Amino acid sequence: MRLLSAGFAVIAALASQPALAQTLALVGAGNQIGLLVGSTGGTVDTVNFNFSSQPVGTAVPQSGAAIPIEIALFSKGGAASAARVVSLTASPAVASASGLTSGANVVPWTEISWTVASIVSSVGTTTVIGPAAGSFPATGPTTTLISLQCTTPSTYCYVHADYTFSYKNTNVVPAGTYTGVIVYTVSML
Amino acid sequence: MKPTARSIAAALVLALCALPTPGWGFSTVSATNVGNVATLTANLNFSLVVPRFLLLRVGSIGVIDSISFNPTAAQVGTGAVIAGTGGDLGGGAVTVLAQGNSTGTGSLVYQTTTAALTDGTQTIAWSTIQVASAGSATIAHPAALSNASATPVTISSGLAGVFNLSATWTYSWSDGGTVNPASSYSGRVAYSLSQP
Protein backbone atom coordinates (compact mmCIF):
# COMPACT_ATOMS: atom_id res chain seq x y z
CA MET A 1 0.00 0.00 0.00
CA ARG A 2 3.00 2.26 0.17
CA LEU A 3 2.86 3.10 -3.55
CA LEU A 4 -0.84 3.85 -3.42
CA SER A 5 -0.29 6.21 -0.54
CA ALA A 6 2.54 7.89 -2.39
CA GLY A 7 0.28 8.40 -5.37
CA PHE A 8 -2.29 10.25 -3.31
CA ALA A 9 0.44 12.36 -1.77
CA VAL A 10 1.54 13.55 -5.21
CA ILE A 11 -2.02 14.36 -6.20
CA ALA A 12 -2.36 16.47 -3.09
CA ALA A 13 0.87 18.27 -3.91
CA LEU A 14 -0.30 19.07 -7.42
CA ALA A 15 -3.55 20.47 -6.13
CA SER A 16 -1.80 23.72 -5.33
CA GLN A 17 -0.87 24.22 -8.98
CA PRO A 18 -3.10 26.25 -11.27
CA ALA A 19 -5.40 25.01 -13.97
CA LEU A 20 -5.26 21.27 -14.52
CA ALA A 21 -3.81 20.25 -11.19
CA GLN A 22 -6.98 18.56 -10.07
CA THR A 23 -7.17 16.44 -13.21
CA LEU A 24 -3.68 15.03 -13.14
CA ALA A 25 -2.44 12.03 -11.23
CA LEU A 26 1.05 10.70 -11.06
CA VAL A 27 1.62 7.00 -11.43
CA GLY A 28 4.98 5.35 -11.52
CA ALA A 29 7.74 7.14 -13.40
CA GLY A 30 5.89 8.12 -16.60
CA ASN A 31 4.92 11.44 -18.04
CA GLN A 32 1.37 12.64 -17.61
CA ILE A 33 -0.82 14.57 -20.00
CA GLY A 34 -3.89 16.51 -19.04
CA LEU A 35 -6.92 17.85 -20.86
CA LEU A 36 -9.58 20.21 -19.66
CA VAL A 37 -12.58 21.17 -21.79
CA GLY A 38 -15.07 23.31 -19.93
CA SER A 39 -15.98 22.65 -16.36
CA THR A 40 -13.93 20.49 -14.06
CA GLY A 41 -15.32 17.60 -12.09
CA GLY A 42 -16.62 15.41 -14.87
CA THR A 43 -19.22 17.78 -16.27
CA VAL A 44 -19.70 17.83 -20.05
CA ASP A 45 -20.52 21.43 -20.89
CA THR A 46 -22.97 22.50 -23.57
CA VAL A 47 -22.47 25.50 -25.83
CA ASN A 48 -25.91 26.96 -26.52
CA PHE A 49 -26.85 29.17 -29.43
CA ASN A 50 -30.28 30.66 -28.91
CA PHE A 51 -31.78 33.22 -31.25
CA SER A 52 -33.49 36.15 -29.65
CA SER A 53 -35.11 38.61 -32.04
CA GLN A 54 -32.38 38.22 -34.62
CA PRO A 55 -33.81 36.80 -37.85
CA VAL A 56 -32.51 33.45 -38.96
CA GLY A 57 -30.14 33.30 -41.91
CA THR A 58 -28.93 36.89 -41.81
CA ALA A 59 -25.26 35.96 -41.38
CA VAL A 60 -25.26 37.79 -38.06
CA PRO A 61 -23.35 35.38 -35.78
CA GLN A 62 -24.93 34.03 -32.61
CA SER A 63 -22.39 33.66 -29.84
CA GLY A 64 -22.27 31.02 -27.16
CA ALA A 65 -20.52 31.04 -23.83
CA ALA A 66 -16.74 30.94 -23.50
CA ILE A 67 -15.30 27.49 -22.82
CA PRO A 68 -11.90 27.11 -21.17
CA ILE A 69 -9.69 24.57 -22.91
CA GLU A 70 -6.36 23.52 -21.53
CA ILE A 71 -3.75 20.91 -22.27
CA ALA A 72 -0.89 20.01 -19.98
CA LEU A 73 2.18 17.85 -19.68
CA PHE A 74 4.03 16.85 -16.57
CA SER A 75 7.43 15.96 -17.88
CA LYS A 76 8.69 13.50 -15.32
CA GLY A 77 12.30 13.84 -16.24
CA GLY A 78 14.98 13.06 -18.79
CA ALA A 79 15.80 14.67 -22.09
CA ALA A 80 13.45 12.35 -23.95
CA SER A 81 10.46 13.43 -21.88
CA ALA A 82 11.16 17.08 -22.49
CA ALA A 83 11.19 16.40 -26.21
CA ARG A 84 7.67 14.94 -26.22
CA VAL A 85 5.02 17.01 -27.97
CA VAL A 86 1.47 17.21 -26.68
CA SER A 87 -1.13 18.16 -29.29
CA LEU A 88 -4.85 18.88 -29.27
CA THR A 89 -7.32 18.20 -32.08
CA ALA A 90 -11.09 18.01 -32.24
CA SER A 91 -13.44 15.72 -34.17
CA PRO A 92 -17.19 15.29 -34.39
CA ALA A 93 -18.58 12.36 -32.45
CA VAL A 94 -19.77 9.50 -34.65
CA ALA A 95 -23.45 10.30 -34.07
CA SER A 96 -22.98 13.86 -35.33
CA ALA A 97 -20.33 13.27 -37.96
CA SER A 98 -21.93 15.55 -40.55
CA GLY A 99 -23.04 18.33 -38.23
CA LEU A 100 -25.57 19.33 -35.63
CA THR A 101 -28.78 17.44 -36.22
CA SER A 102 -32.46 17.95 -35.56
CA GLY A 103 -34.17 14.86 -36.81
CA ALA A 104 -33.28 14.59 -40.48
CA ASN A 105 -32.13 18.21 -40.69
CA VAL A 106 -28.42 19.00 -40.43
CA VAL A 107 -26.47 22.17 -39.76
CA PRO A 108 -22.89 21.56 -40.93
CA TRP A 109 -20.04 21.92 -38.48
CA THR A 110 -18.57 24.57 -40.77
CA GLU A 111 -21.24 26.89 -39.36
CA ILE A 112 -19.48 26.83 -35.97
CA SER A 113 -16.47 29.07 -35.52
CA TRP A 114 -14.53 30.26 -32.51
CA THR A 115 -12.31 33.00 -31.22
CA VAL A 116 -9.76 32.66 -28.45
CA ALA A 117 -8.93 34.88 -25.50
CA SER A 118 -7.16 34.73 -22.14
CA ILE A 119 -4.29 32.70 -23.58
CA VAL A 120 -1.92 31.64 -20.82
CA SER A 121 1.05 29.32 -20.88
CA SER A 122 3.11 28.30 -17.91
CA VAL A 123 6.75 29.10 -17.43
CA GLY A 124 8.77 26.36 -19.08
CA THR A 125 6.33 25.83 -21.92
CA THR A 126 7.21 25.99 -25.58
CA THR A 127 4.00 26.59 -27.47
CA VAL A 128 4.58 24.93 -30.82
CA ILE A 129 1.12 25.84 -32.10
CA GLY A 130 -0.81 28.41 -30.15
CA PRO A 131 -4.56 28.76 -29.72
CA ALA A 132 -6.08 30.65 -32.65
CA ALA A 133 -9.47 31.50 -34.12
CA GLY A 134 -10.94 28.97 -36.53
CA SER A 135 -13.88 26.91 -37.70
CA PHE A 136 -14.67 23.23 -37.63
CA PRO A 137 -14.17 21.41 -40.95
CA ALA A 138 -17.18 19.88 -42.67
CA THR A 139 -16.17 16.41 -41.54
CA GLY A 140 -13.29 14.79 -39.74
CA PRO A 141 -10.77 16.20 -37.34
CA THR A 142 -9.46 19.70 -37.14
CA THR A 143 -5.86 20.49 -37.73
CA THR A 144 -3.84 20.75 -34.55
CA LEU A 145 -5.43 23.36 -32.32
CA ILE A 146 -2.68 23.59 -29.72
CA SER A 147 0.61 21.83 -29.22
CA LEU A 148 3.27 22.27 -26.58
CA GLN A 149 6.55 20.98 -25.25
CA CYS A 150 8.14 21.36 -21.87
CA THR A 151 11.35 23.26 -22.34
CA THR A 152 13.16 21.37 -19.63
CA PRO A 153 12.80 17.95 -18.04
CA SER A 154 10.81 17.60 -14.82
CA THR A 155 8.53 20.46 -15.71
CA TYR A 156 4.82 20.93 -15.38
CA CYS A 157 3.71 22.95 -18.40
CA TYR A 158 0.38 23.88 -19.89
CA VAL A 159 -1.40 26.14 -22.34
CA HIS A 160 -4.82 27.57 -21.56
CA ALA A 161 -7.28 29.58 -23.66
CA ASP A 162 -10.93 30.53 -23.49
CA TYR A 163 -12.78 29.54 -26.66
CA THR A 164 -15.88 31.51 -27.54
CA PHE A 165 -17.97 29.68 -30.12
CA SER A 166 -20.32 31.30 -32.62
CA TYR A 167 -22.97 30.07 -34.98
CA LYS A 168 -22.35 31.81 -38.31
CA ASN A 169 -26.04 31.89 -39.19
CA THR A 170 -25.30 31.83 -42.89
CA ASN A 171 -28.41 30.04 -44.10
CA VAL A 172 -32.12 29.84 -43.44
CA VAL A 173 -32.55 26.44 -41.84
CA PRO A 174 -35.64 24.58 -40.64
CA ALA A 175 -36.86 25.43 -37.18
CA GLY A 176 -35.76 22.95 -34.55
CA THR A 177 -33.29 22.12 -31.82
CA TYR A 178 -29.99 20.97 -33.29
CA THR A 179 -27.46 19.10 -31.20
CA GLY A 180 -24.01 17.67 -31.77
CA VAL A 181 -20.91 16.58 -29.89
CA ILE A 182 -17.29 17.45 -30.52
CA VAL A 183 -14.63 15.19 -29.06
CA TYR A 184 -11.38 16.87 -28.13
CA THR A 185 -8.33 14.63 -28.13
CA VAL A 186 -4.98 15.43 -26.64
CA SER A 187 -2.13 13.20 -27.66
CA MET A 188 1.47 12.87 -26.65
CA LEU A 189 3.65 11.71 -29.49
CA MET B 1 4.90 -14.52 -11.20
CA LYS B 2 2.61 -14.21 -8.22
CA PRO B 3 1.24 -10.69 -7.85
CA THR B 4 2.22 -8.93 -4.70
CA ALA B 5 0.14 -6.44 -2.73
CA ARG B 6 2.37 -3.71 -4.09
CA SER B 7 1.92 -4.69 -7.73
CA ILE B 8 -1.85 -5.04 -7.28
CA ALA B 9 -2.04 -1.58 -5.79
CA ALA B 10 -0.02 -0.14 -8.65
CA ALA B 11 -2.21 -1.89 -11.19
CA LEU B 12 -5.32 -0.51 -9.49
CA VAL B 13 -4.03 3.03 -9.70
CA LEU B 14 -3.11 2.59 -13.35
CA ALA B 15 -6.54 1.18 -14.13
CA LEU B 16 -8.28 4.09 -12.46
CA CYS B 17 -6.16 6.54 -14.37
CA ALA B 18 -7.02 4.93 -17.67
CA LEU B 19 -10.75 5.44 -17.24
CA PRO B 20 -12.04 8.20 -19.52
CA THR B 21 -13.89 10.87 -17.61
CA PRO B 22 -16.39 13.14 -19.35
CA GLY B 23 -15.19 16.72 -19.56
CA TRP B 24 -11.62 16.09 -18.48
CA GLY B 25 -9.18 13.31 -18.11
CA PHE B 26 -5.62 12.26 -17.72
CA SER B 27 -3.36 9.54 -18.91
CA THR B 28 0.16 8.36 -18.53
CA VAL B 29 2.85 7.16 -20.82
CA SER B 30 6.29 5.97 -20.07
CA ALA B 31 8.99 8.56 -20.54
CA THR B 32 11.25 5.90 -21.90
CA ASN B 33 8.76 4.40 -24.29
CA VAL B 34 9.00 7.16 -26.87
CA GLY B 35 7.27 5.11 -29.54
CA ASN B 36 3.98 5.05 -27.64
CA VAL B 37 1.21 7.54 -28.18
CA ALA B 38 -0.92 8.51 -25.21
CA THR B 39 -4.29 10.08 -25.76
CA LEU B 40 -7.06 11.64 -23.71
CA THR B 41 -10.47 12.72 -24.87
CA ALA B 42 -13.11 15.10 -23.57
CA ASN B 43 -16.51 15.93 -25.01
CA LEU B 44 -18.18 19.26 -25.64
CA ASN B 45 -21.87 19.43 -26.52
CA PHE B 46 -23.38 21.97 -28.90
CA SER B 47 -27.02 22.98 -29.02
CA LEU B 48 -28.62 25.32 -31.54
CA VAL B 49 -32.25 26.34 -31.17
CA VAL B 50 -33.66 27.75 -34.40
CA PRO B 51 -37.11 29.30 -33.94
CA ARG B 52 -39.87 29.34 -36.51
CA PHE B 53 -39.86 32.61 -38.35
CA LEU B 54 -41.40 34.32 -41.34
CA LEU B 55 -40.03 37.40 -43.06
CA LEU B 56 -41.41 39.51 -45.87
CA ARG B 57 -39.77 42.63 -47.17
CA VAL B 58 -41.24 44.77 -49.94
CA GLY B 59 -39.25 47.96 -50.44
CA SER B 60 -37.57 49.82 -47.62
CA ILE B 61 -37.22 48.29 -44.17
CA GLY B 62 -39.60 49.86 -41.68
CA VAL B 63 -41.00 52.36 -44.16
CA ILE B 64 -43.94 52.16 -46.56
CA ASP B 65 -42.56 53.21 -49.92
CA SER B 66 -44.50 55.29 -52.42
CA ILE B 67 -44.29 54.76 -56.16
CA SER B 68 -45.30 57.77 -58.21
CA PHE B 69 -46.21 58.08 -61.89
CA ASN B 70 -46.15 61.55 -63.35
CA PRO B 71 -47.10 61.59 -67.08
CA THR B 72 -46.58 64.78 -68.99
CA ALA B 73 -49.49 66.52 -70.72
CA ALA B 74 -48.25 65.20 -74.04
CA GLN B 75 -48.41 61.63 -72.76
CA VAL B 76 -51.99 61.75 -71.52
CA GLY B 77 -54.26 59.44 -73.48
CA THR B 78 -51.45 58.01 -75.57
CA GLY B 79 -51.00 54.70 -73.77
CA ALA B 80 -47.34 55.50 -73.18
CA VAL B 81 -45.65 53.45 -70.47
CA ILE B 82 -44.71 55.77 -67.63
CA ALA B 83 -41.85 54.62 -65.42
CA GLY B 84 -42.36 55.02 -61.73
CA THR B 85 -40.27 57.01 -59.31
CA GLY B 86 -39.52 56.09 -55.72
CA GLY B 87 -39.12 52.67 -54.14
CA ASP B 88 -36.05 51.64 -52.18
CA LEU B 89 -34.19 50.90 -55.44
CA GLY B 90 -35.43 54.03 -57.23
CA GLY B 91 -37.19 54.17 -60.59
CA GLY B 92 -40.30 52.57 -59.13
CA ALA B 93 -38.43 49.38 -58.12
CA VAL B 94 -38.52 47.64 -54.77
CA THR B 95 -36.53 44.92 -53.08
CA VAL B 96 -38.54 41.81 -52.26
CA LEU B 97 -37.41 39.21 -49.76
CA ALA B 98 -39.50 36.24 -48.57
CA GLN B 99 -38.13 33.82 -45.98
CA GLY B 100 -39.64 31.08 -43.86
CA ASN B 101 -38.51 27.91 -42.11
CA SER B 102 -41.58 26.09 -40.91
CA THR B 103 -42.81 22.76 -42.19
CA GLY B 104 -45.99 23.94 -43.89
CA THR B 105 -46.57 25.39 -47.33
CA GLY B 106 -46.70 29.17 -47.32
CA SER B 107 -48.24 31.67 -49.68
CA LEU B 108 -47.60 35.23 -50.77
CA VAL B 109 -50.61 37.37 -51.65
CA TYR B 110 -51.55 41.00 -52.13
CA GLN B 111 -54.71 42.96 -51.72
CA THR B 112 -55.54 46.52 -52.73
CA THR B 113 -57.02 48.52 -49.89
CA THR B 114 -59.32 50.44 -52.21
CA ALA B 115 -61.32 49.31 -55.21
CA ALA B 116 -59.25 51.54 -57.50
CA LEU B 117 -56.80 54.40 -57.51
CA THR B 118 -58.87 57.37 -56.49
CA ASP B 119 -58.76 61.08 -55.85
CA GLY B 120 -61.74 60.75 -53.57
CA THR B 121 -64.28 61.04 -56.31
CA GLN B 122 -62.89 59.78 -59.59
CA THR B 123 -61.06 56.52 -60.07
CA ILE B 124 -58.49 54.83 -62.28
CA ALA B 125 -58.34 51.03 -62.40
CA TRP B 126 -55.52 49.25 -60.58
CA SER B 127 -54.92 47.23 -63.70
CA THR B 128 -53.29 50.28 -65.30
CA ILE B 129 -50.25 49.52 -63.13
CA GLN B 130 -47.85 46.93 -64.56
CA VAL B 131 -45.21 45.07 -62.60
CA ALA B 132 -42.00 43.63 -64.04
CA SER B 133 -40.27 40.94 -61.96
CA ALA B 134 -36.63 39.94 -61.79
CA GLY B 135 -34.96 37.41 -59.50
CA SER B 136 -36.78 34.43 -58.07
CA ALA B 137 -39.46 33.16 -60.45
CA THR B 138 -41.27 31.62 -57.48
CA ILE B 139 -42.31 35.05 -56.28
CA ALA B 140 -42.73 36.68 -59.69
CA HIS B 141 -45.43 39.32 -59.44
CA PRO B 142 -48.46 39.13 -61.78
CA ALA B 143 -47.82 41.35 -64.79
CA ALA B 144 -50.48 43.83 -63.79
CA LEU B 145 -52.31 44.61 -60.58
CA SER B 146 -55.79 43.19 -60.31
CA ASN B 147 -58.86 45.31 -60.04
CA ALA B 148 -60.43 42.89 -57.60
CA SER B 149 -59.72 44.06 -54.09
CA ALA B 150 -62.32 42.09 -52.22
CA THR B 151 -60.12 39.03 -51.86
CA PRO B 152 -56.34 38.58 -51.75
CA VAL B 153 -54.62 37.85 -55.05
CA THR B 154 -52.13 35.00 -54.94
CA ILE B 155 -48.56 35.66 -56.06
CA SER B 156 -47.19 32.32 -54.91
CA SER B 157 -48.82 29.42 -53.11
CA GLY B 158 -45.97 26.93 -53.20
CA LEU B 159 -43.57 28.20 -50.55
CA ALA B 160 -42.87 24.84 -48.97
CA GLY B 161 -40.71 24.23 -45.92
CA VAL B 162 -37.60 26.36 -45.85
CA PHE B 163 -37.48 29.12 -48.43
CA ASN B 164 -35.28 32.16 -48.92
CA LEU B 165 -36.32 34.02 -52.03
CA SER B 166 -35.43 37.44 -53.35
CA ALA B 167 -36.65 39.45 -56.28
CA THR B 168 -37.06 42.95 -57.63
CA TRP B 169 -40.46 44.29 -58.63
CA THR B 170 -40.54 47.34 -60.89
CA TYR B 171 -43.80 49.23 -61.29
CA SER B 172 -44.92 51.26 -64.31
CA TRP B 173 -48.21 52.81 -65.44
CA SER B 174 -50.10 53.26 -68.68
CA ASP B 175 -53.49 54.89 -69.28
CA GLY B 176 -54.04 52.52 -72.19
CA GLY B 177 -55.17 55.39 -74.41
CA THR B 178 -57.80 56.58 -71.97
CA VAL B 179 -57.90 60.25 -71.10
CA ASN B 180 -58.45 60.47 -67.36
CA PRO B 181 -59.61 63.58 -65.55
CA ALA B 182 -56.72 65.65 -64.32
CA SER B 183 -56.14 64.94 -60.65
CA SER B 184 -53.91 63.13 -58.20
CA TYR B 185 -54.94 59.52 -57.70
CA SER B 186 -53.60 57.26 -54.98
CA GLY B 187 -54.10 53.89 -53.37
CA ARG B 188 -52.26 51.24 -51.39
CA VAL B 189 -51.37 47.63 -52.03
CA ALA B 190 -50.78 45.37 -49.02
CA TYR B 191 -48.59 42.27 -49.40
CA SER B 192 -48.86 39.34 -47.00
CA LEU B 193 -46.78 36.24 -46.45
CA SER B 194 -48.11 33.32 -44.43
CA GLN B 195 -46.94 29.82 -43.56
CA PRO B 196 -48.71 27.34 -41.31
Interface residues (C-beta under 8 A of the other chain):
Chain A: M1 R2 L3 L4 G7 L20 T23 L24 A25 V27 G28 A29 G30 N31 Q32 I33 G34 L35 L36 V37 G38 S39 T40 G41 G42 T43 V44 D45 T46 V47 N48 F49 N50 F51 P55 V56 G57 Q62 G64 I67 S75 K76 G77 G78 A80 S81 R84 A93 L100 S102 V107 I112 F165 Y167 N171 V172 V173 P174 A175 G176 T177 Y178 T179 G180 V181 I182 V183 Y184 T185 V186 S187 M188 L189
Chain B: A5 R6 A9 A10 L12 V13 L14 L16 C17 T21 P22 G23 W24 G25 F26 S27 T28 V29 S30 A31 T32 V34 V37 A38 T39 L40 T41 A42 N43 L44 N45 F46 S47 L48 V49 V50 P51 R52 F53 L55 Q99 G100 N101 S102 T103 G161 V162 F163 N164
